[in-house]
Amino acid sequence: FNGEMTIELSGAGISHELVMPLNQGWDLVSININPGDEFYDEEDNRGPDPILMMEQFRIDEDNHNLEMLKDEDGRFYSPEFNFNNISYWNILKGYQIKVREGAEGTWAGEVIPSDQEFWLDENWNMVAYLPMFELPASAPDYYVLSPIIDNVLIAKDGDGNFMLPAFEFSNMPTWRETQGYKIKVNRDVLFSYPPELRDEDAVNNYSIFYNTQQRTDSNMSLLVKGKLLKEGTVIKAIDLHGNTVGQITSDGNSAGISIWGDDLTTGQKDGLVNGETFQLYVNNMKFTPTIFLMGSDLVFEEDGFIVCDIAPDASVPTEYYLSEAYPNPFNSRMIIKYGLPESGLVSIGLFDISGRLIENLLGSDVKAGYHFFELNASSLGSGLFLLKVDVNGFSSVKKLIMIK
């Protein structure tokens, strides 16, 4: 779909004035109304004109509070350089806005129905939040994305808070209007937001420890788990020059940290670039993780994610196991986790339902510990498959369902 509006909007027939507060620097935003005709270009009616949408932030003829507007494909509008290659504002998408000083935007128009369907493309999407009410994003229900949660790999907000369903984690507050969100899915899916929850306790049932690092226009997600974490434990990510690029306070079970990337619109280094390494400090003491459940090193990758365990007494599991694959059903890729209490020759095979071997996925010596691998079955068709693991006399089989 490549970011194009492929769903016909159905208006709710309700007029609404949307007020959007903007912080100095970067914000991830969206609108849930169809603005009036004054925001449309006469020659292109596919959506509001980005320049007209941002004109209210102009200070005078020569100065604009808006520094940059970006869409999910990296197209941008820069008033300072009189450049714009965003052809129209897709109402169903989120946008990144950078303003020089805090501001407030106001638009009025017809409300887009909260259950309006729209497509999410496989991989990353920057989406609009359409409901006028808030919806919870806390684990284990992830209610806001519950209609497609089996397809969600990760979701993030503009503050870098994120959910990782495969690891039963979310530090995201309730989703709300004016905010945009980034969602990575494992296949193209048709999505609409679920109904409003009337139970106030259910809406507010989340624990959130905010990331405190200055936002930029890019970040990656790091989930830290382990028994070393206590409530109030401060975890920092530090680059090799001693600069803090991420910081959060743990709730005692796990901690989700946004590792911020460098903002290329500034003249200073305010984050990491792809491939740059960083270090972790737990309560101001350097800690080097040795157990990675996702990823293999502390290296920055925009929109990437790392899961590591810092529990010293959890370096190896107490028994062999093969976890349920995630997601399942799957489109072409899934994550499979297994654990070994002692080293051994690990054999992992993929079979069809009749027991015929399709592919040997692994056949090598593996050290004791926690391990995972990503299965890429893009060459296979839809159907039911079996995944079998054999090591040191232990054997386990899981059913996999592939849907294309």
C-alpha positions in Angstrom: 0.0 0.0 0.0 3.1 2.2 0.4 1.4 4.8 2.6 -1.3 5.7 0.1 -4.9 6.0 1.3 -6.6 2.9 -0.1 -9.7 2.9 2.2 -12.6 5.2 1.5 -13.3 7.4 4.6 -16.8 7.3 6.0 -17.6 10.5 7.9 -19.3 10.3 11.3 -21.2 13.5 10.6 -20.0 15.0 13.9 -18.0 18.2 14.0 -15.0 18.4 16.4 -12.3 20.9 17.2 -9.0 19.1 17.7 -6.4 20.9 19.9 -2.9 19.5 19.6 -0.2 20.5 22.1 3.3 20.3 20.7 6.5 20.1 22.8 9.7 21.9 21.7 11.6 19.5 19.5 10.1 16.3 18.0 6.5 15.0 18.4 4.7 12.1 16.8 1.2 13.3 16.0 -2.0 12.5 14.1 -5.5 14.0 13.6 -8.8 12.2 13.8 -10.9 14.7 11.8 -11.2 15.6 8.2 -10.3 19.3 8.2 -12.3 21.9 6.4 -12.0 22.9 2.7 -9.6 25.7 3.6 -6.9 23.1 4.2 -7.2 21.5 0.8 -5.4 22.3 -2.4 -7.8 22.9 -5.2 -5.7 20.6 -7.5 -5.3 17.7 -5.1 -8.3 16.5 -3.0 -6.7 13.2 -1.7 -6.0 14.8 1.6 -5.3 18.2 3.3 -2.3 20.1 2.0 0.7 19.8 4.5 1.7 23.4 3.9 -1.7 24.7 4.7 -2.0 22.4 7.7 1.2 23.9 9.2 0.6 27.6 8.2 -0.9 28.4 11.6 2.6 27.9 13.1 4.1 30.6 10.9 5.4 33.6 13.0 5.7 36.1 10.1 6.5 36.2 6.5 10.1 35.2 7.0 9.9 33.0 10.1 8.2 29.7 10.9 8.0 27.9 14.2 7.9 24.6 12.3 11.3 23.3 11.6 10.3 20.1 9.8 7.3 17.8 9.1 8.1 14.2 8.1 6.0 11.2 7.0 6.7 7.5 7.5 8.6 7.3 4.2 11.0 10.1 5.0 9.3 12.7 2.8 9.4 16.1 4.5 8.3 19.8 4.5 10.9 22.4 5.5 9.6 26.0 5.5 13.1 27.4 6.1 14.3 25.9 2.7 10.9 26.3 1.0 10.8 22.6 0.2 8.0 20.1 0.4 7.7 16.6 -1.2 4.7 15.4 0.9 1.9 15.6 -1.7 -0.9 15.5 0.8 -1.6 14.7 4.5 -2.9 11.2 4.8 -5.5 11.4 7.6 -5.0 7.7 8.5 -1.2 8.2 9.1 0.9 9.7 11.8 3.5 12.4 11.2 6.6 13.6 13.0 6.7 17.4 13.7 9.6 19.4 15.0 8.9 22.9 16.3 11.4 25.4 17.6 9.2 26.4 20.5 6.3 24.7 22.2 3.0 25.4 20.4 -0.6 24.4 20.0 -2.3 23.5 16.8 -6.1 23.7 16.2 -8.1 22.2 13.4 -11.9 21.7 13.1 -13.7 19.3 10.9 -15.8 16.2 10.6 -14.9 13.3 12.9 -13.5 10.2 11.4 -15.3 7.1 12.9 -13.2 5.5 15.6 -13.8 2.1 14.0 -12.7 3.3 10.5 -10.8 0.4 8.9 -7.4 1.0 7.3 -4.5 -1.1 6.1 -1.2 -1.7 7.9 1.6 -2.8 5.6 4.0 -5.6 6.6 6.9 -4.1 8.6 6.7 -0.5 10.0 3.7 1.8 9.8 3.2 5.3 11.3 -0.5 5.4 12.1 -3.2 7.9 13.2 -5.1 7.4 16.4 -8.7 7.8 15.5 -10.9 7.4 18.7 -11.8 10.5 20.7 -11.5 8.3 23.8 -8.4 6.7 25.3 -7.6 3.0 25.0 -5.2 1.0 27.2 -2.0 -0.5 25.8 -0.8 -2.4 28.9 0.2 -6.1 29.0 -1.1 -8.7 28.9 -4.2 -7.6 26.9 -2.7 -4.8 24.7 -6.4 -3.8 24.2 -5.8 -1.0 21.8 -4.2 -3.4 19.3 -6.1 -6.5 20.4 -7.8 -7.1 17.0 -4.4 -7.7 15.4 -2.2 -8.4 18.4 -1.1 -11.8 16.9 0.5 -9.9 14.0 2.1 -7.1 16.1 5.9 -7.4 16.6 6.4 -4.1 18.3 4.6 -0.7 18.7 6.0 2.6 19.9 4.8 6.1 20.8 6.6 9.4 20.3 8.2 9.2 23.8 9.8 5.9 22.9 7.6 3.8 25.2 6.8 0.5 23.5 5.1 -2.9 23.6 6.7 -6.2 22.8 3.9 -8.9 22.9 6.4 -11.7 22.3 8.0 -10.9 25.6 4.7 -10.0 27.4 5.9 -6.4 28.0 4.5 -2.9 27.6 5.3 0.4 29.2 3.0 2.4 27.0 0.4 4.7 28.6 -3.2 4.8 27.2 -3.3 5.8 23.6 -5.0 9.1 23.0 -6.1 11.5 20.3 -3.5 13.9 18.7 -0.8 11.3 19.2 0.7 9.2 16.3 2.1 5.7 16.8 4.5 3.4 15.1 3.4 -0.3 14.6 5.5 -3.1 13.1 3.4 -6.1 11.9 4.5 -9.4 10.3 2.1 -9.1 7.3 -0.4 -6.8 5.7 -3.5 -6.5 7.9 -6.7 -4.7 7.9 -7.2 -2.9 11.3 -9.8 -0.9 13.2 -9.6 0.3 16.8 -11.7 -1.6 19.3 -14.7 -0.1 21.2 -14.3 2.2 24.1 -13.9 0.5 27.5 -16.5 1.7 30.0 -14.6 0.2 33.0 -12.5 3.1 34.2 -10.2 0.7 36.2 -9.5 -1.2 33.0 -8.6 1.9 31.1 -6.2 3.1 33.7 -4.7 -0.3 34.7 -1.1 0.2 33.7 2.2 1.0 35.3 4.4 3.5 33.4 7.9 4.7 34.1 8.7 7.4 31.6 11.8 7.5 29.5 13.6 10.7 30.6 16.0 11.3 27.7 15.4 14.1 25.2 13.4 12.9 22.2 14.9 12.9 18.7 13.3 11.7 15.5 14.6 8.2 15.8 15.2 5.5 18.5 15.5 1.8 19.1 13.9 -0.2 21.9 15.8 -2.1 24.6 14.0 -4.4 27.1 16.0 -5.3 30.2 14.8 -8.2 32.3 16.3 -10.0 35.4 16.3 -10.5 39.1 18.9 -7.7 39.6 16.1 -5.2 38.9 14.4 -3.7 41.9 11.7 -1.0 42.0 13.5 2.3 41.6 16.6 0.8 39.8 18.0 3.4 37.4 19.2 2.1 34.1 21.2 4.3 31.7 22.5 3.8 28.2 25.7 5.7 27.7 27.6 6.2 24.4 31.4 5.7 24.2 31.9 9.5 24.8 30.0 9.4 28.1 26.8 10.9 26.8 23.5 9.5 28.1 21.4 8.3 25.2 18.6 6.6 27.2 17.5 6.4 30.8 14.6 4.9 32.7 13.6 3.7 36.2 12.6 0.1 36.6 9.3 -1.0 38.2 11.1 -4.1 39.6 10.3 -6.7 37.0 11.6 -5.3 33.7 12.5 -2.0 32.1 11.9 -0.7 28.6 14.4 1.9 27.5 14.4 4.0 24.4 17.8 4.4 22.9 17.8 7.6 21.0 19.3 8.2 17.6 21.1 11.3 16.4 18.9 14.2 15.1 20.5 15.2 11.9 18.6 18.6 11.8 20.8 19.9 14.7 24.4 20.9 14.5 25.4 18.7 17.5 25.6 15.0 18.3 22.5 14.2 20.4 22.2 10.5 19.9 23.6 7.4 18.2 24.0 6.5 14.6 23.4 3.1 13.1 26.1 0.6 14.0 27.3 2.7 17.0 27.8 0.8 20.3 26.7 1.9 23.7 27.0 0.7 27.3 24.5 -0.1 30.1 24.8 1.2 33.6 22.7 -0.2 36.5 22.5 2.3 39.4 25.7 3.9 38.0 27.6 0.7 37.8 28.6 -0.6 34.3 26.9 -3.8 33.4 27.7 -5.9 30.3 24.8 -8.3 29.4 25.8 -11.8 28.4 22.2 -13.2 27.9 20.5 -11.9 24.8 17.0 -13.1 24.1 16.8 -10.8 21.0 19.8 -9.4 19.3 23.4 -10.2 20.2 25.1 -6.9 21.3 24.5 -3.4 22.4 24.5 -1.8 19.0 22.2 0.9 17.8 19.8 0.2 14.9 17.0 2.6 14.2 13.7 1.0 15.0 15.5 -2.2 16.1 14.9 -3.9 19.4 17.1 -5.8 21.8 16.0 -8.0 24.8 18.6 -8.9 27.4 18.6 -10.5 30.8 20.9 -9.2 33.6 20.0 -11.8 36.2 23.3 -13.4 37.4 21.5 -16.6 38.6 19.6 -17.1 35.3 22.5 -17.6 32.9 21.2 -21.1 32.1 17.7 -22.6 32.5 17.1 -25.4 35.0 15.5 -27.7 32.3 15.3 -28.0 28.5 12.4 -26.2 26.9 11.0 -25.1 23.5 8.7 -22.2 23.8 5.6 -21.5 21.8 6.5 -19.8 18.5 5.5 -16.2 18.1 3.4 -15.1 16.2 1.4 -18.2 15.5 -0.3 -18.3 13.0 2.4 -16.4 11.1 2.9 -15.0 7.6 6.5 -15.8 6.7 8.7 -15.0 9.8 8.4 -16.1 13.4 10.6 -16.1 16.6 11.4 -19.4 18.3 13.0 -19.5 21.7 14.6 -22.6 23.4 16.7 -23.2 26.4 19.5 -25.7 27.4 20.6 -26.4 30.9 23.8 -27.9 29.4 25.6 -27.8 26.1 24.8 -30.3 23.4 24.3 -31.0 19.7 21.0 -29.3 18.9 19.0 -30.5 15.9 16.0 -28.4 14.8 13.9 -29.5 11.8 10.8 -28.2 10.0 8.4 -30.9 8.9 5.1 -31.0 7.0 2.0 -32.5 8.7 2.8 -36.0 7.2 6.2 -36.0 8.9 8.3 -35.3 5.8 11.4 -33.2 6.5 11.2 -29.9 4.7 14.4 -28.2 6.1 17.1 -28.8 8.6 17.1 -25.4 10.5 20.0 -26.2 12.8 22.4 -29.0 13.5 25.4 -27.8 15.6 26.8 -27.7 19.1 25.1 -25.0 21.2 26.2 -23.8 24.6 24.0 -24.0 27.7 21.7 -21.0 28.1 18.8 -19.2 26.6 18.6 -19.0 22.8 16.3 -17.9 20.0 16.3 -17.9 16.2 14.0 -16.3 13.5 12.4 -18.7 11.1 12.0 -17.4 7.6 9.5 -19.5 5.8 8.7 -17.1 3.0 9.3 -19.8 0.3 6.6 -22.0 1.8 2.9 -21.9 1.1 0.0 -21.7 3.7 -0.5 -24.8 5.8 0.2 -26.6 9.1 3.9 -27.4 9.9 5.8 -29.1 12.7 8.9 -27.8 14.4 11.0 -30.4 16.2 14.0 -29.9 18.5 16.3 -32.8 19.7 19.2 -32.4 22.1 20.7 -34.7 24.7 17.8 -37.0 24.6 15.3 -34.2 25.0 12.7 -33.9 22.2 9.9 -31.4 21.7 7.5 -30.6 18.8 5.4 -27.5 18.2 2.7 -26.9 15.6 3.1 -23.9 13.3 0.3 -22.4 11.2 1.3 -20.4 8.2 -1.2 -18.1 6.6 -0.5 -16.0 3.4 
